[in-house]
Structures are given as structure tokens and as C-alpha cells.
Amino acid sequence: MSENENGSAESDPASENDNELENEGGIFEEVAELSELELLKEELELAKKEAVTARDDMLRAHAEAENVRKRAERDVTAAHKFGLDRFIGSLVPVKDSMDLGLSALEATSDVQAIREGMELTSKMLDDALEKNGVVAIDPTGDAFDPELHQAMTMQPSSEAAPGTVLSCMQKGYVLNERLVRPAMVVVAKAIEEQ
């Protein structure tokens, strides 16, 4: 500010401009701060919404995993409890046939009829086992396989090559390609020359 001819103080236009610029600069800074604050508030709100969504997704995924676990547990329990259901259903007619055969023994002395009844019952049992994935092993004439056969004895044979199964004493069984019981067999060995 400077004094004019009357002695009154006169404001300097340059200094007024500086004051106005300082005020405007302060306003710009305040506006900039407000807009930055608003931007931060918006970002915070967006982050909060994303956090809530992520938490909800996590809770849903956890609940779904728990439901899957419980469902699997129920399925395993049911499989243990009722796993033999189909197998037993296929064996019941075999039992019925055996009971009828025993009744027929008392009523008749016809050995041929009883034999036919037993053969039919045996066939029914074989069919029931096969239907449920059980396959009989009767390796007579095959090469001895220690994975499937149990050698009970060895006999010299001029008709069969050494290591060949001569006869099957007891059939073996495989369930779905897994050995249940090996076949008990007699294996050929070379004839010793004297």
C-alpha cells in the first residue's frame, strides 16, 4: 500500500492481485483437497462393498463345501449299509432253490431228479456271482500263474509240459479283476529219468 496526495492509504493493485491470487490459490487447494477426500471416500466405499461381497462369496463357498462333505459322508454310510443289497437280492433265489431241493429229497428217491435240481441251483449261483462281478478261475490246462493259483502239489506228467496245471482241486474267484481266492491246483513237473 502507498499513500496518495491526501495522505490516505491507497492500496497497491499489484499487492491486491497477490492477495487475491493467494486467496484463489487457497481455494484451489481446498477444492483439490475436497475432491481428493471425496475420491478417497468413494474408494473406501467401493473397497467396503468388495470386502462384503468377498466375505459373502467365502461364506457361500464354505457352506457349499460343508454340504458336499456331508452328502459324501451320507453316501459312504449308505454304501456301507446297503452295498450288498444287490448281491443279496441275487442270492436269495439260490437259497430258495436249495430249500426246494432239500424238500424234494424227502419227497422223492429219484437221484436223477435231485441231481438235475442241484445242477440248476449251481448254475443259478454261478449266474448270480457273475452278475455281481465275481468270476470263477478254473485253470486246468493253463500255465501255472502264482498270482492266481496256489500249487497244492506237483505230479510228474508225460502228457503236459512242466508248469502246466493238471487239475483244479478248488476253483479260485476274482471280484472285479481283484483276486478273492486263488485256485488250488495240481501242477505238472517233468518226469525224472532213472
C-alpha positions in Angstrom: 0.0 0.0 0.0 1.1 3.6 -0.7 -0.1 7.0 0.5 -1.8 9.3 -2.0 -1.7 13.1 -2.1 -4.4 13.4 0.5 -2.5 11.3 2.9 -4.9 8.4 2.8 -3.6 5.0 2.2 -4.1 3.6 -1.2 -4.0 0.0 -2.0 -1.4 -1.2 -4.4 -3.1 -3.1 -7.3 -0.2 -5.5 -7.5 -0.4 -6.4 -3.9 -4.2 -6.8 -4.2 -3.6 -9.2 -7.0 -1.2 -11.1 -4.9 -3.8 -11.3 -2.1 -6.4 -12.4 -4.5 -4.1 -15.0 -6.0 -3.3 -16.2 -2.6 -7.0 -16.5 -1.7 -7.7 -18.2 -5.0 -4.7 -20.5 -4.6 -6.1 -21.4 -1.1 -9.5 -22.0 -2.7 -7.9 -24.2 -5.3 -6.0 -26.1 -2.6 -9.2 -26.5 -0.6 -11.1 -27.7 -3.7 -8.3 -30.1 -4.6 -8.2 -31.4 -1.0 -12.0 -31.8 -1.1 -12.0 -33.6 -4.4 -9.2 -35.8 -3.2 -11.1 -36.5 0.0 -14.2 -37.3 -1.9 -12.2 -39.6 -4.2 -10.8 -41.4 -1.2 -14.2 -41.7 0.4 -15.6 -43.3 -2.9 -12.6 -45.6 -3.0 -13.2 -46.6 0.7 -16.9 -47.3 0.0 -16.0 -49.4 -3.1 -13.4 -51.3 -1.0 -16.0 -51.9 1.7 -18.5 -53.2 -0.8 -15.9 -55.5 -2.4 -15.0 -56.8 1.1 -18.6 -57.6 1.9 -19.0 -59.3 -1.5 -15.8 -61.3 -0.9 -16.9 -62.3 2.6 -20.3 -63.4 1.3 -18.7 -65.4 -1.5 -16.3 -67.1 1.0 -19.2 -68.0 3.3 -21.2 -69.4 0.4 -18.2 -71.5 -0.7 -17.6 -72.7 2.8 -21.3 -73.7 3.2 -21.2 -75.5 -0.2 -18.1 -77.4 0.8 -19.7 -78.4 4.0 -22.8 -79.6 2.2 -20.7 -81.6 -0.2 -18.8 -83.2 2.7 -22.0 -84.1 4.5 -23.5 -85.5 1.3 -20.4 -87.6 0.7 -20.5 -88.8 4.2 -24.1 -89.9 3.8 -23.3 -91.7 0.6 -20.4 -93.6 2.2 -22.6 -94.6 5.1 -25.3 -95.8 2.7 -22.8 -97.7 0.6 -21.5 -99.5 3.7 -25.0 -100.2 4.9 -26.6 -101.2 1.7 -23.6 -102.1 -0.5 -24.5 -105.8 -0.5 -28.2 -105.2 -1.3 -28.0 -106.1 -4.9 -25.7 -109.1 -4.2 -28.1 -110.5 -1.5 -31.0 -110.0 -3.9 -29.4 -112.2 -6.5 -28.5 -114.9 -3.9 -32.0 -115.2 -2.3 -33.4 -117.2 -5.3 -30.4 -119.6 -5.0 -31.3 -120.2 -1.3 -34.9 -120.8 -2.3 -33.8 -123.4 -4.9 -31.6 -125.1 -2.3 -34.6 -125.3 0.1 -36.8 -126.8 -2.6 -34.1 -129.3 -3.3 -33.9 -130.4 0.3 -37.7 -130.7 0.4 -37.5 -132.8 -2.8 -35.0 -135.2 -1.1 -37.7 -136.1 1.5 -40.4 -136.5 -1.2 -38.6 -138.5 -3.8 -35.8 -141.0 -4.1 -35.2 -140.2 -7.8 -31.5 -139.5 -7.8 -31.5 -138.1 -11.3 -34.2 -135.5 -10.5 -32.2 -134.4 -7.4 -29.0 -134.2 -9.5 -30.7 -132.0 -12.1 -32.1 -129.8 -9.3 -28.6 -129.4 -7.8 -27.1 -128.6 -11.2 -29.7 -125.9 -11.8 -29.1 -124.5 -8.4 -25.4 -124.4 -9.0 -26.0 -122.7 -12.4 -28.2 -120.1 -10.6 -25.4 -119.4 -8.1 -22.8 -119.1 -10.8 -25.0 -116.6 -12.7 -25.7 -114.6 -9.5 -21.9 -114.4 -8.8 -21.1 -113.4 -12.4 -23.8 -110.8 -12.4 -22.1 -109.2 -9.4 -18.6 -109.2 -10.9 -17.4 -112.5 -9.4 -15.6 -114.8 -12.0 -14.5 -118.3 -11.2 -11.0 -119.4 -12.0 -10.6 -123.0 -13.3 -7.1 -123.1 -14.8 -7.0 -126.7 -15.8 -4.6 -127.0 -18.8 -3.3 -123.4 -18.4 0.2 -122.5 -17.3 0.7 -122.1 -13.6 0.3 -118.4 -12.5 1.4 -117.7 -8.9 -0.7 -114.5 -9.0 -3.9 -116.5 -9.5 -3.1 -120.1 -8.5 -1.9 -121.9 -5.4 0.0 -125.1 -6.1 -1.1 -127.8 -3.6 1.2 -130.5 -5.1 3.2 -131.4 -8.1 2.9 -134.5 -10.2 5.1 -135.9 -12.9 3.4 -135.9 -16.3 4.3 -137.1 -19.7 1.3 -135.5 -21.3 1.6 -132.0 -20.0 4.6 -129.6 -20.1 6.2 -128.8 -16.7 4.5 -125.9 -15.0 1.1 -126.7 -16.5 -2.0 -127.0 -14.3 -3.1 -130.7 -14.4 -6.2 -130.4 -12.3 -8.1 -127.9 -10.1 -8.8 -129.1 -6.6 -10.8 -125.9 -5.7 -11.8 -123.1 -8.0 -10.5 -119.6 -7.3 -12.5 -116.4 -7.6 -11.9 -112.9 -8.9 -14.1 -109.9 -8.0 -13.9 -107.1 -10.5 -10.4 -108.1 -11.5 -9.2 -108.5 -7.9 -8.3 -111.9 -6.6 -10.6 -113.1 -3.8 -9.3 -116.6 -3.5 -6.6 -118.4 -5.6 -7.4 -121.6 -7.3 -5.9 -124.6 -5.6 -4.2 -126.7 -8.3 -2.0 -129.7 -9.1 0.9 -128.7 -11.2 2.8 -130.9 -13.7 6.5 -131.5 -13.3 9.0 -133.2 -15.5 9.3 -137.0 -15.2 12.6 -137.9 -13.7 14.5 -140.4 -15.8 16.2 -143.3 -14.0 
